[in-house]
């Protein structure tokens, strides 16, 4: 067997191995939209134990909402944690919210900020908004209106409407030089992570 045939064979095996995971996620999502929560939760459970971050996140949502499984915030937290560690931005944002609200454990704004920041760096608009709010309130971080404006502005650019309202309100409270600094901070982040937003 030559090297090209071996490579082709390996490529086909890898593609075939990935298909059941994708099909399982799609089937679970379809079942969920049709209200078949028990099937979707079971399918996400099957995929979650194989370290599929999206399935882990969805299973966490199932436990958080009591859809297809008995509502259990501790299990939701556990699955969100696993998905978040694998880089799932939605799970990182939801973990941040669980820490910020004290839904499972005592409120811990520092941990909330840490998880929101990880999701925000992946351009998760709600996490960017949440991070902006915590900077504005000085919860888990030193109070910083410029950082607050930056994150609210980025979330607004990403279409998060609540951030647009909060950003506009904060802009009115800032002195002109502060607003200019905040706009510059925002642009630095956009240039580094999303150059398509250059002015």
Buried (B, 14 or more C-beta within 10 A) or exposed (E): EEEEEEEEEEEEEEEEEEEEBEEBBEBBBEBBEEEBBEBBBBBBBBBBEEEBBBBBBBBBBBBBEEBBBEEBBEBBBBBBBBBBBBEBBBBBBBBBBBBBEEBBEEBBBEBBBBBBBBBBBBBBBBBBBBBBBBBBEEBBBEEBBBBBBBBBBBBBBBEBEBBBEBBEEBBEEBEEEBBEBBBEBBBEBBEEEEEEBEE
